[in-house]
């Protein structure tokens, strides 16, 4: 591809982008609501992971005979 062909392709891309409708952004309150919910879900998942890890560490599950039979 020559420099001229490359420039023509870039010009086409620029025209295409101008033809696209502007992206619809979410209202600020709705966006903050999604962020808040995502934060809550992350905190809940983190607490659940910590609880499971704590339980498995206490029971030493990797050395449990039942676990060894499954493997």
LUMLUMBA-904172 format. One record per residue: residue number from 0; chain; x, y, z of N, C-alpha, C in turn. Coordinates in pm, whole numbers, plus 50000, padded with zeros to 5 digits. Example, Ala and Ser with C-alpha at 12.3 -4.5 7.8 and 13.67 -1.06 7.14 Angstrom:
2
<site><pos>0</pos><unit>A</unit><n_u>51319</n_u><n_v>49431</n_v><n_w>50780</n_w><ca_u>51230</ca_u><ca_v>49550</ca_v><ca_w>50780</ca_w><c_u>51320</c_u><c_v>49670</c_v><c_w>50780</c_w></site>
<site><pos>1</pos><unit>A</unit><n_u>51285</n_u><n_v>49775</n_v><n_w>50708</n_w><ca_u>51367</ca_u><ca_v>49894</ca_v><ca_w>50714</ca_w><c_u>51290</c_u><c_v>50003</c_v><c_w>50787</c_w></site>
REM end
This chain:
71
<site><pos>0</pos><unit>A</unit><n_u>50085</n_u><n_v>49883</n_v><n_w>50000</n_w><ca_u>50000</ca_u><ca_v>50000</ca_v><ca_w>50000</ca_w><c_u>50090</c_u><c_v>50123</c_v><c_w>50000</c_w></site>
<site><pos>1</pos><unit>A</unit><n_u>50062</n_u><n_v>50212</n_v><n_w>49909</n_w><ca_u>50143</ca_u><ca_v>50334</ca_v><ca_w>49900</ca_w><c_u>50095</c_u><c_v>50436</c_v><c_w>50003</c_w></site>
<site><pos>2</pos><unit>A</unit><n_u>50175</n_u><n_v>50538</n_v><n_w>50020</n_w><ca_u>50139</ca_u><ca_v>50644</ca_v><ca_w>50115</ca_w><c_u>50010</c_u><c_v>50713</c_v><c_w>50072</c_w></site>
<site><pos>3</pos><unit>A</unit><n_u>49993</n_u><n_v>50730</n_v><n_w>49943</n_w><ca_u>49872</ca_u><ca_v>50796</ca_v><ca_w>49893</ca_w><c_u>49748</c_u><c_v>50710</c_v><c_w>49922</c_w></site>
<site><pos>4</pos><unit>A</unit><n_u>49758</n_u><n_v>50579</n_v><n_w>49899</n_w><ca_u>49645</ca_u><ca_v>50489</ca_v><ca_w>49927</ca_w><c_u>49613</c_u><c_v>50489</c_v><c_w>50077</c_w></site>
<site><pos>5</pos><unit>A</unit><n_u>49718</n_u><n_v>50490</n_v><n_w>50158</n_w><ca_u>49700</ca_u><ca_v>50492</ca_v><ca_w>50303</ca_w><c_u>49627</c_u><c_v>50619</c_v><c_w>50345</c_w></site>
<site><pos>6</pos><unit>A</unit><n_u>49667</n_u><n_v>50732</n_v><n_w>50289</n_w><ca_u>49603</ca_u><ca_v>50861</ca_v><ca_w>50320</ca_w><c_u>49457</c_u><c_v>50860</c_v><c_w>50278</c_w></site>
<site><pos>7</pos><unit>A</unit><n_u>49428</n_u><n_v>50800</n_v><n_w>50163</n_w><ca_u>49290</ca_u><ca_v>50792</ca_v><ca_w>50117</ca_w><c_u>49206</c_u><c_v>50706</c_v><c_w>50212</c_w></site>
<site><pos>8</pos><unit>A</unit><n_u>49263</n_u><n_v>50597</n_v><n_w>50259</n_w><ca_u>49191</ca_u><ca_v>50511</ca_v><ca_w>50353</ca_w><c_u>49163</c_u><c_v>50586</c_v><c_w>50484</c_w></site>
<site><pos>9</pos><unit>A</unit><n_u>49262</n_u><n_v>50661</n_v><n_w>50532</n_w><ca_u>49241</ca_u><ca_v>50739</ca_v><ca_w>50654</ca_w><c_u>49132</c_u><c_v>50844</c_v><c_w>50635</c_w></site>
<site><pos>10</pos><unit>A</unit><n_u>49128</n_u><n_v>50905</n_v><n_w>50518</n_w><ca_u>49024</ca_u><ca_v>51004</ca_v><ca_w>50489</ca_w><c_u>48886</c_u><c_v>50939</c_v><c_w>50490</c_w></site>
<site><pos>11</pos><unit>A</unit><n_u>48876</n_u><n_v>50817</n_v><n_w>50437</n_w><ca_u>48748</ca_u><ca_v>50745</ca_v><ca_w>50438</ca_w><c_u>48704</c_u><c_v>50714</c_v><c_w>50581</c_w></site>
<site><pos>12</pos><unit>A</unit><n_u>48799</n_u><n_v>50674</n_v><n_w>50664</n_w><ca_u>48767</ca_u><ca_v>50645</ca_v><ca_w>50804</ca_w><c_u>48717</c_u><c_v>50771</c_v><c_w>50873</c_w></site>
<site><pos>13</pos><unit>A</unit><n_u>48784</n_u><n_v>50884</n_v><n_w>50848</n_w><ca_u>48742</ca_u><ca_v>51010</ca_v><ca_w>50910</ca_w><c_u>48600</c_u><c_v>51047</c_v><c_w>50867</c_w></site>
<site><pos>14</pos><unit>A</unit><n_u>48567</n_u><n_v>51028</n_v><n_w>50739</n_w><ca_u>48432</ca_u><ca_v>51057</ca_v><ca_w>50691</ca_w><c_u>48330</c_u><c_v>50963</c_v><c_w>50754</c_w></site>
<site><pos>15</pos><unit>A</unit><n_u>48366</n_u><n_v>50837</n_v><n_w>50768</n_w><ca_u>48276</ca_u><ca_v>50740</ca_v><ca_w>50829</ca_w><c_u>48246</c_u><c_v>50778</c_v><c_w>50973</c_w></site>
<site><pos>16</pos><unit>A</unit><n_u>48350</n_u><n_v>50817</n_v><n_w>51045</n_w><ca_u>48330</ca_u><ca_v>50854</ca_v><ca_w>51186</ca_w><c_u>48240</c_u><c_v>50976</c_v><c_w>51198</c_w></site>
<site><pos>17</pos><unit>A</unit><n_u>48253</n_u><n_v>51071</n_v><n_w>51107</n_w><ca_u>48167</ca_u><ca_v>51189</ca_v><ca_w>51110</ca_w><c_u>48022</c_u><c_v>51153</c_v><c_w>51081</c_w></site>
<site><pos>18</pos><unit>A</unit><n_u>48000</n_u><n_v>51048</n_v><n_w>51002</n_w><ca_u>47865</ca_u><ca_v>51008</ca_v><ca_w>50965</ca_w><c_u>47794</c_u><c_v>50933</c_v><c_w>51078</c_w></site>
<site><pos>19</pos><unit>A</unit><n_u>47870</n_u><n_v>50880</n_v><n_w>51172</n_w><ca_u>47809</ca_u><ca_v>50805</ca_v><ca_w>51281</ca_w><c_u>47735</c_u><c_v>50899</c_v><c_w>51375</c_w></site>
<site><pos>20</pos><unit>A</unit><n_u>47622</n_u><n_v>50854</n_v><n_w>51431</n_w><ca_u>47554</ca_u><ca_v>50938</ca_v><ca_w>51530</ca_w><c_u>47639</c_u><c_v>50944</c_v><c_w>51658</c_w></site>
<site><pos>21</pos><unit>A</unit><n_u>47626</n_u><n_v>51051</n_v><n_w>51732</n_w><ca_u>47705</ca_u><ca_v>51060</ca_v><ca_w>51856</ca_w><c_u>47661</c_u><c_v>50951</c_v><c_w>51954</c_w></site>
<site><pos>22</pos><unit>A</unit><n_u>47753</n_u><n_v>50897</n_v><n_w>52030</n_w><ca_u>47717</ca_u><ca_v>50792</ca_v><ca_w>52125</ca_w><c_u>47626</c_u><c_v>50848</c_v><c_w>52234</c_w></site>
<site><pos>23</pos><unit>A</unit><n_u>47530</n_u><n_v>50768</n_v><n_w>52275</n_w><ca_u>47439</ca_u><ca_v>50810</ca_v><ca_w>52381</ca_w><c_u>47504</c_u><c_v>50776</c_v><c_w>52515</c_w></site>
<site><pos>24</pos><unit>A</unit><n_u>47530</n_u><n_v>50876</n_v><n_w>52592</n_w><ca_u>47589</ca_u><ca_v>50851</ca_v><ca_w>52723</ca_w><c_u>47478</c_u><c_v>50843</c_v><c_w>52827</c_w></site>
<site><pos>25</pos><unit>A</unit><n_u>47505</n_u><n_v>50766</n_v><n_w>52930</n_w><ca_u>47407</ca_u><ca_v>50751</ca_v><ca_w>53037</ca_w><c_u>47401</c_u><c_v>50878</c_v><c_w>53120</c_w></site>
<site><pos>26</pos><unit>A</unit><n_u>47285</n_u><n_v>50907</n_v><n_w>53176</n_w><ca_u>47277</ca_u><ca_v>51021</ca_v><ca_w>53269</ca_w><c_u>47370</c_u><c_v>50996</c_v><c_w>53388</c_w></site>
<site><pos>27</pos><unit>A</unit><n_u>47419</n_u><n_v>51104</n_v><n_w>53446</n_w><ca_u>47515</ca_u><ca_v>51094</ca_v><ca_w>53556</ca_w><c_u>47461</c_u><c_v>51009</c_v><c_w>53671</c_w></site>
<site><pos>28</pos><unit>A</unit><n_u>47334</n_u><n_v>51029</n_v><n_w>53708</n_w><ca_u>47278</ca_u><ca_v>50955</ca_v><ca_w>53821</ca_w><c_u>47273</c_u><c_v>50806</c_v><c_w>53792</c_w></site>
<site><pos>29</pos><unit>A</unit><n_u>47237</n_u><n_v>50770</n_v><n_w>53667</n_w><ca_u>47229</ca_u><ca_v>50629</ca_v><ca_w>53631</ca_w><c_u>47367</c_u><c_v>50565</c_v><c_w>53629</c_w></site>
<site><pos>30</pos><unit>A</unit><n_u>47465</n_u><n_v>50638</n_v><n_w>53578</n_w><ca_u>47602</ca_u><ca_v>50588</ca_v><ca_w>53574</ca_w><c_u>47655</c_u><c_v>50565</c_v><c_w>53715</c_w></site>
<site><pos>31</pos><unit>A</unit><n_u>47630</n_u><n_v>50660</n_v><n_w>53805</n_w><ca_u>47675</ca_u><ca_v>50645</ca_v><ca_w>53943</ca_w><c_u>47605</c_u><c_v>50529</c_v><c_w>54012</c_w></site>
<site><pos>32</pos><unit>A</unit><n_u>47480</n_u><n_v>50504</n_v><n_w>53975</n_w><ca_u>47407</ca_u><ca_v>50391</ca_v><ca_w>54031</ca_w><c_u>47473</c_u><c_v>50259</c_v><c_w>53991</c_w></site>
<site><pos>33</pos><unit>A</unit><n_u>47513</n_u><n_v>50248</n_v><n_w>53863</n_w><ca_u>47582</ca_u><ca_v>50127</ca_v><ca_w>53818</ca_w><c_u>47714</c_u><c_v>50109</c_v><c_w>53892</c_w></site>
<site><pos>34</pos><unit>A</unit><n_u>47785</n_u><n_v>50217</n_v><n_w>53912</n_w><ca_u>47914</ca_u><ca_v>50210</ca_v><ca_w>53981</ca_w><c_u>47894</c_u><c_v>50167</c_v><c_w>54126</c_w></site>
<site><pos>35</pos><unit>A</unit><n_u>47790</n_u><n_v>50221</n_v><n_w>54191</n_w><ca_u>47762</ca_u><ca_v>50186</ca_v><ca_w>54330</ca_w><c_u>47725</c_u><c_v>50038</c_v><c_w>54342</c_w></site>
<site><pos>36</pos><unit>A</unit><n_u>47639</n_u><n_v>49990</n_v><n_w>54253</n_w><ca_u>47598</ca_u><ca_v>49849</ca_v><ca_w>54256</ca_w><c_u>47718</c_u><c_v>49758</c_v><c_w>54229</c_w></site>
<site><pos>37</pos><unit>A</unit><n_u>47802</n_u><n_v>49796</n_v><n_w>54133</n_w><ca_u>47922</ca_u><ca_v>49716</ca_v><ca_w>54104</ca_w><c_u>48013</c_u><c_v>49711</c_v><c_w>54226</c_w></site>
<site><pos>38</pos><unit>A</unit><n_u>48026</n_u><n_v>49821</n_v><n_w>54297</n_w><ca_u>48107</ca_u><ca_v>49823</ca_v><ca_w>54418</ca_w><c_u>48051</c_u><c_v>49732</c_v><c_w>54525</c_w></site>
<site><pos>39</pos><unit>A</unit><n_u>47919</n_u><n_v>49732</n_v><n_w>54541</n_w><ca_u>47856</ca_u><ca_v>49644</ca_v><ca_w>54640</ca_w><c_u>47877</c_u><c_v>49497</c_v><c_w>54603</c_w></site>
<site><pos>40</pos><unit>A</unit><n_u>47858</n_u><n_v>49464</n_v><n_w>54476</n_w><ca_u>47877</ca_u><ca_v>49326</ca_v><ca_w>54433</ca_w><c_u>48022</c_u><c_v>49281</c_v><c_w>54452</c_w></site>
<site><pos>41</pos><unit>A</unit><n_u>48115</n_u><n_v>49370</n_v><n_w>54425</n_w><ca_u>48257</ca_u><ca_v>49338</ca_v><ca_w>54445</ca_w><c_u>48286</c_u><c_v>49312</c_v><c_w>54592</c_w></site>
<site><pos>42</pos><unit>A</unit><n_u>48231</n_u><n_v>49395</n_v><n_w>54679</n_w><ca_u>48252</ca_u><ca_v>49377</ca_v><ca_w>54823</ca_w><c_u>48192</c_u><c_v>49246</c_v><c_w>54871</c_w></site>
<site><pos>43</pos><unit>A</unit><n_u>48071</n_u><n_v>49213</n_v><n_w>54822</n_w><ca_u>48008</ca_u><ca_v>49087</ca_v><ca_w>54862</ca_w><c_u>48088</c_u><c_v>48967</c_v><c_w>54813</c_w></site>
<site><pos>44</pos><unit>A</unit><n_u>48136</n_u><n_v>48972</n_v><n_w>54689</n_w><ca_u>48215</ca_u><ca_v>48861</ca_v><ca_w>54635</ca_w><c_u>48345</c_u><c_v>48846</c_v><c_w>54712</c_w></site>
<site><pos>45</pos><unit>A</unit><n_u>48406</n_u><n_v>48958</n_v><n_w>54747</n_w><ca_u>48531</ca_u><ca_v>48955</ca_v><ca_w>54823</ca_w><c_u>48508</c_u><c_v>48892</c_v><c_w>54960</c_w></site>
<site><pos>46</pos><unit>A</unit><n_u>48398</n_u><n_v>48929</n_v><n_w>55026</n_w><ca_u>48366</ca_u><ca_v>48872</ca_v><ca_w>55157</ca_w><c_u>48340</c_u><c_v>48722</c_v><c_w>55146</c_w></site>
<site><pos>47</pos><unit>A</unit><n_u>48268</n_u><n_v>48681</n_v><n_w>55042</n_w><ca_u>48240</ca_u><ca_v>48538</ca_v><ca_w>55021</ca_w><c_u>48369</c_u><c_v>48461</c_v><c_w>54995</c_w></site>
<site><pos>48</pos><unit>A</unit><n_u>48457</n_u><n_v>48515</n_v><n_w>54911</n_w><ca_u>48584</ca_u><ca_v>48449</ca_v><ca_w>54883</ca_w><c_u>48667</c_u><c_v>48435</c_v><c_w>55010</c_w></site>
<site><pos>49</pos><unit>A</unit><n_u>48671</n_u><n_v>48540</n_v><n_w>55091</n_w><ca_u>48748</ca_u><ca_v>48536</ca_v><ca_w>55216</ca_w><c_u>48690</c_u><c_v>48432</c_v><c_w>55311</c_w></site>
<site><pos>50</pos><unit>A</unit><n_u>48557</n_u><n_v>48423</n_v><n_w>55317</n_w><ca_u>48492</ca_u><ca_v>48326</ca_v><ca_w>55404</ca_w><c_u>48523</c_u><c_v>48183</c_v><c_w>55361</c_w></site>
<site><pos>51</pos><unit>A</unit><n_u>48512</n_u><n_v>48155</n_v><n_w>55232</n_w><ca_u>48540</ca_u><ca_v>48021</ca_v><ca_w>55180</ca_w><c_u>48687</c_u><c_v>47986</c_v><c_w>55202</c_w></site>
<site><pos>52</pos><unit>A</unit><n_u>48775</n_u><n_v>48079</n_v><n_w>55174</n_w><ca_u>48918</ca_u><ca_v>48054</ca_v><ca_w>55193</ca_w><c_u>48949</c_u><c_v>48027</c_v><c_w>55340</c_w></site>
<site><pos>53</pos><unit>A</unit><n_u>48887</n_u><n_v>48105</n_v><n_w>55429</n_w><ca_u>48909</ca_u><ca_v>48085</ca_v><ca_w>55572</ca_w><c_u>48860</c_u><c_v>47946</c_v><c_w>55615</c_w></site>
<site><pos>54</pos><unit>A</unit><n_u>48742</n_u><n_v>47907</n_v><n_w>55566</n_w><ca_u>48686</ca_u><ca_v>47776</ca_v><ca_w>55602</ca_w><c_u>48775</c_u><c_v>47663</c_v><c_w>55549</c_w></site>
<site><pos>55</pos><unit>A</unit><n_u>48819</n_u><n_v>47673</n_v><n_w>55425</n_w><ca_u>48902</ca_u><ca_v>47568</ca_v><ca_w>55368</ca_w><c_u>49038</c_u><c_v>47561</c_v><c_w>55437</c_w></site>
<site><pos>56</pos><unit>A</unit><n_u>49090</n_u><n_v>47675</n_v><n_w>55478</n_w><ca_u>49217</ca_u><ca_v>47676</ca_v><ca_w>55549</ca_w><c_u>49203</c_u><c_v>47609</c_v><c_w>55685</c_w></site>
<site><pos>57</pos><unit>A</unit><n_u>49092</n_u><n_v>47636</n_v><n_w>55753</n_w><ca_u>49070</ca_u><ca_v>47577</ca_v><ca_w>55886</ca_w><c_u>49051</c_u><c_v>47426</c_v><c_w>55878</c_w></site>
<site><pos>58</pos><unit>A</unit><n_u>48982</n_u><n_v>47379</n_v><n_w>55774</n_w><ca_u>48955</ca_u><ca_v>47235</ca_v><ca_w>55765</ca_w><c_u>49067</c_u><c_v>47160</c_v><c_w>55694</c_w></site>
<site><pos>59</pos><unit>A</unit><n_u>49164</n_u><n_v>47234</n_v><n_w>55640</n_w><ca_u>49276</ca_u><ca_v>47173</ca_v><ca_w>55569</ca_w><c_u>49223</c_u><c_v>47078</c_v><c_w>55461</c_w></site>
<site><pos>60</pos><unit>A</unit><n_u>49135</n_u><n_v>47133</n_v><n_w>55377</n_w><ca_u>49061</ca_u><ca_v>47053</ca_v><ca_w>55279</ca_w><c_u>49150</c_u><c_v>46977</c_v><c_w>55182</c_w></site>
<site><pos>61</pos><unit>A</unit><n_u>49266</n_u><n_v>47028</n_v><n_w>55151</n_w><ca_u>49352</ca_u><ca_v>46961</ca_v><ca_w>55053</ca_w><c_u>49403</c_u><c_v>46828</c_v><c_w>55105</c_w></site>
<site><pos>62</pos><unit>A</unit><n_u>49409</n_u><n_v>46811</n_v><n_w>55236</n_w><ca_u>49456</ca_u><ca_v>46685</ca_v><ca_w>55294</ca_w><c_u>49341</c_u><c_v>46597</c_v><c_w>55341</c_w></site>
<site><pos>63</pos><unit>A</unit><n_u>49219</n_u><n_v>46638</n_v><n_w>55315</n_w><ca_u>49102</ca_u><ca_v>46562</ca_v><ca_w>55355</ca_w><c_u>49095</c_u><c_v>46434</c_v><c_w>55272</c_w></site>
<site><pos>64</pos><unit>A</unit><n_u>49071</n_u><n_v>46317</n_v><n_w>55335</n_w><ca_u>49064</ca_u><ca_v>46191</ca_v><ca_w>55260</ca_w><c_u>48956</c_u><c_v>46192</c_v><c_w>55151</c_w></site>
<site><pos>65</pos><unit>A</unit><n_u>48843</n_u><n_v>46256</n_v><n_w>55178</n_w><ca_u>48736</ca_u><ca_v>46262</ca_v><ca_w>55078</ca_w><c_u>48785</c_u><c_v>46338</c_v><c_w>54955</c_w></site>
<site><pos>66</pos><unit>A</unit><n_u>48857</n_u><n_v>46446</n_v><n_w>54978</n_w><ca_u>48912</ca_u><ca_v>46524</ca_v><ca_w>54868</ca_w><c_u>49012</c_u><c_v>46439</c_v><c_w>54790</c_w></site>
<site><pos>67</pos><unit>A</unit><n_u>49093</n_u><n_v>46363</n_v><n_w>54859</n_w><ca_u>49194</ca_u><ca_v>46281</ca_v><ca_w>54793</ca_w><c_u>49129</c_u><c_v>46171</c_v><c_w>54709</c_w></site>
<site><pos>68</pos><unit>A</unit><n_u>49013</n_u><n_v>46117</n_v><n_w>54755</n_w><ca_u>48944</ca_u><ca_v>46013</ca_v><ca_w>54679</ca_w><c_u>48888</c_u><c_v>46068</c_v><c_w>54548</c_w></site>
<site><pos>69</pos><unit>A</unit><n_u>48840</n_u><n_v>46191</n_v><n_w>54552</n_w><ca_u>48784</ca_u><ca_v>46252</ca_v><ca_w>54431</ca_w><c_u>48894</c_u><c_v>46272</c_v><c_w>54328</c_w></site>
<site><pos>70</pos><unit>A</unit><n_u>49011</n_u><n_v>46306</n_v><n_w>54372</n_w><ca_u>49122</ca_u><ca_v>46328</ca_v><ca_w>54281</ca_w><c_u>49163</c_u><c_v>46194</c_v><c_w>54227</c_w></site>
REM end
